[in-house]
Amino acid sequence: MQDYPHIYHVDAAGGPEGEVRTTGAELPPIAVTSPPEFGGPEGCWSPETLLVAAVADCFILTFRAIARASRYEWRELACTVEGTLDRIDGVTRFTEFRIRAHLKVPEHSAVEKGQRLMQKSEAVCLVTRSLSAGVQLEARVEQVAANQAA
């Protein structure tokens, strides 16, 4: 593993309508839209679904690392994550993430140890631990002529 801090960078661009194009170094681009609940089309990734997916993926990857360090043998971990977006006191935000995890292990692996390792994974997952982090905005506004491409 590399020393901290780790810096991750993505670029996103979009216009008044349609998809936001999101790219990262050596990553395939993804198209992102508003979810249907906010008037976006069905079947597209949204910031909301990407955040919920990040919780699911981080949980599994964290479990993988903890299980390896604990020499715990397992076959597959599948999880379904449900993120609840709500409006409370005039603020719209995610209020809960529910992780439903299903771990498959060989017969000789201790069930109780698998439970403990999943609990530890949930507790130390860097994505869920970062969800209350502050946000710093560096904003720049550039005026462009009407005939210039976006």
Order of alpha helices (4+ residues) and beta strands (2+ residues): beta-beta-beta-alpha-beta-beta-alpha-alpha
